[in-house]
Amino acid sequence: MKRTPLRRKSKRREAEDEVRREVLAALVEERGSGCEAGVLRIAKGDGGGSILICTGTAVDGHEVLTRGRGGSATDPANILLVCRECHTWIHDNPQAAEAHGLLMNSWEAK
């Protein structure tokens, strides 16, 4: 019996990823390559102020309304250009990110 290996991605997802790459390139052209999450600071545990975690250079496209919450991966209005550190912080701290407007719940959309 001949076995065909499974595709890593569906053709639909590959097409969506291609559109997303084009959208991200256009956003960088339009908005620049700075991190749009802003300079996020997190408080030190010892009460000694805060530390800077933002590198200032965007490398990721973050969806404010994630795909799992009904958002679009290709809608420029739903994408923020963020640095890796801020992107990690957003997903590690969803309640704080929602308070900063960096994440949105599905019932808040439109």
VEXTIVO-359484 format. One record per residue (C-alpha): residue in one letter; chain; x, y, z. Coordinates in Angstrom, 2 decimals. Example, Ala and Ser with C-alpha at 12.3 -4.5 7.8 and 13.67 -1.06 7.14 Angstrom:
// residues 2
+------+-----+---------+---------+---------+
| type | mol |       X |       Y |       Z |
+------+-----+---------+---------+---------+
|    A |   A |   12.30 |   -4.50 |    7.80 |
|    S |   A |   13.67 |   -1.06 |    7.14 |
+------+-----+---------+---------+---------+
END
This chain:
// residues 110
+------+-----+---------+---------+---------+
| type | mol |       X |       Y |       Z |
+------+-----+---------+---------+---------+
|    M |   A |    0.00 |    0.00 |    0.00 |
|    K |   A |    1.38 |    3.39 |   -1.02 |
|    R |   A |    1.14 |    6.07 |    1.64 |
|    T |   A |    1.03 |    9.77 |    0.92 |
|    P |   A |    2.48 |   12.01 |    3.62 |
|    L |   A |    0.14 |   14.51 |    5.26 |
|    R |   A |    0.44 |   18.14 |    4.21 |
|    R |   A |    1.93 |   20.43 |    6.81 |
|    K |   A |   -0.67 |   23.10 |    5.96 |
|    S |   A |   -3.87 |   23.06 |    4.02 |
|    K |   A |   -3.94 |   24.88 |    0.69 |
|    R |   A |   -6.40 |   27.35 |    2.22 |
|    R |   A |   -4.04 |   28.10 |    5.12 |
|    E |   A |   -1.07 |   28.46 |    2.73 |
|    A |   A |   -3.07 |   30.97 |    0.67 |
|    E |   A |   -4.05 |   32.90 |    3.81 |
|    D |   A |   -0.42 |   32.94 |    4.97 |
|    E |   A |    0.66 |   34.38 |    1.61 |
|    V |   A |   -1.92 |   37.18 |    1.91 |
|    R |   A |   -0.81 |   37.80 |    5.52 |
|    R |   A |    2.84 |   38.16 |    4.42 |
|    E |   A |    1.77 |   40.75 |    1.85 |
|    V |   A |   -0.37 |   42.61 |    4.42 |
|    L |   A |    2.49 |   42.64 |    6.94 |
|    A |   A |    4.92 |   43.97 |    4.32 |
|    A |   A |    2.46 |   46.73 |    3.43 |
|    L |   A |    1.99 |   47.60 |    7.12 |
|    V |   A |    5.75 |   47.88 |    7.66 |
|    E |   A |    5.94 |   50.14 |    4.61 |
|    E |   A |    3.05 |   52.26 |    5.89 |
|    R |   A |    3.69 |   52.33 |    9.64 |
|    G |   A |    7.42 |   51.70 |    9.87 |
|    S |   A |    9.19 |   48.97 |   11.80 |
|    G |   A |    8.74 |   50.31 |   15.32 |
|    C |   A |    6.93 |   48.30 |   17.99 |
|    E |   A |    3.32 |   49.54 |   18.16 |
|    A |   A |    2.67 |   48.01 |   21.58 |
|    G |   A |    4.62 |   50.89 |   23.02 |
|    V |   A |    7.23 |   50.75 |   25.68 |
|    L |   A |    5.85 |   48.16 |   28.05 |
|    R |   A |    7.29 |   48.04 |   31.52 |
|    I |   A |    6.76 |   45.33 |   34.09 |
|    A |   A |    7.15 |   45.88 |   37.81 |
|    K |   A |   10.04 |   44.19 |   39.54 |
|    G |   A |    9.06 |   41.85 |   42.34 |
|    D |   A |   11.24 |   43.65 |   44.87 |
|    G |   A |    9.40 |   46.97 |   44.43 |
|    G |   A |   12.46 |   48.54 |   42.83 |
|    G |   A |   10.69 |   50.18 |   39.92 |
|    S |   A |   10.22 |   48.62 |   36.54 |
|    I |   A |   12.26 |   47.10 |   33.76 |
|    L |   A |   12.02 |   47.81 |   30.07 |
|    I |   A |   11.08 |   44.78 |   27.97 |
|    C |   A |   10.36 |   46.40 |   24.59 |
|    T |   A |   13.15 |   46.27 |   22.03 |
|    G |   A |   11.43 |   48.90 |   19.88 |
|    T |   A |   11.80 |   46.95 |   16.62 |
|    A |   A |    8.73 |   45.10 |   15.36 |
|    V |   A |    9.28 |   41.54 |   14.18 |
|    D |   A |    5.78 |   40.08 |   14.68 |
|    G |   A |    2.28 |   40.84 |   13.51 |
|    H |   A |   -0.03 |   40.62 |   16.54 |
|    E |   A |   -3.77 |   40.16 |   16.06 |
|    V |   A |   -5.67 |   42.26 |   18.60 |
|    L |   A |   -8.72 |   40.05 |   18.08 |
|    T |   A |   -7.09 |   36.64 |   17.74 |
|    R |   A |   -8.24 |   34.04 |   15.21 |
|    G |   A |   -9.48 |   31.90 |   18.07 |
|    R |   A |  -11.71 |   34.79 |   19.16 |
|    G |   A |  -13.06 |   35.38 |   15.65 |
|    G |   A |  -10.47 |   37.84 |   14.35 |
|    S |   A |   -8.90 |   38.02 |   10.92 |
|    A |   A |   -5.24 |   37.30 |   10.29 |
|    T |   A |   -5.29 |   39.45 |    7.15 |
|    D |   A |   -7.23 |   42.55 |    8.26 |
|    P |   A |   -4.75 |   45.43 |    8.65 |
|    A |   A |   -7.02 |   47.09 |   11.24 |
|    N |   A |   -6.65 |   43.98 |   13.44 |
|    I |   A |   -2.85 |   43.76 |   13.27 |
|    L |   A |   -0.26 |   45.55 |   15.40 |
|    L |   A |    3.43 |   45.37 |   14.57 |
|    V |   A |    5.19 |   44.39 |   17.80 |
|    C |   A |    8.59 |   43.22 |   19.04 |
|    R |   A |    8.95 |   39.63 |   20.22 |
|    E |   A |    9.25 |   40.64 |   23.88 |
|    C |   A |    6.01 |   42.66 |   23.83 |
|    H |   A |    4.24 |   39.91 |   21.86 |
|    T |   A |    5.24 |   37.35 |   24.49 |
|    W |   A |    4.16 |   39.70 |   27.28 |
|    I |   A |    0.76 |   40.27 |   25.61 |
|    H |   A |   -0.01 |   36.56 |   25.51 |
|    D |   A |    1.47 |   35.84 |   28.94 |
|    N |   A |   -0.58 |   38.66 |   30.54 |
|    P |   A |   -3.96 |   38.67 |   28.76 |
|    Q |   A |   -5.86 |   40.68 |   31.38 |
|    A |   A |   -3.26 |   43.44 |   31.46 |
|    A |   A |   -3.01 |   43.36 |   27.66 |
|    E |   A |   -6.81 |   43.76 |   27.40 |
|    A |   A |   -6.62 |   46.74 |   29.76 |
|    H |   A |   -3.97 |   48.31 |   27.46 |
|    G |   A |   -6.09 |   47.63 |   24.36 |
|    L |   A |   -3.61 |   45.08 |   23.00 |
|    L |   A |   -6.06 |   42.16 |   23.15 |
|    M |   A |   -9.80 |   42.14 |   22.62 |
|    N |   A |  -12.54 |   39.69 |   23.56 |
|    S |   A |  -14.92 |   38.42 |   20.91 |
|    W |   A |  -17.90 |   40.19 |   22.51 |
|    E |   A |  -16.08 |   43.53 |   22.33 |
|    A |   A |  -15.60 |   43.35 |   18.57 |
|    K |   A |  -17.80 |   45.63 |   16.50 |
+------+-----+---------+---------+---------+
END
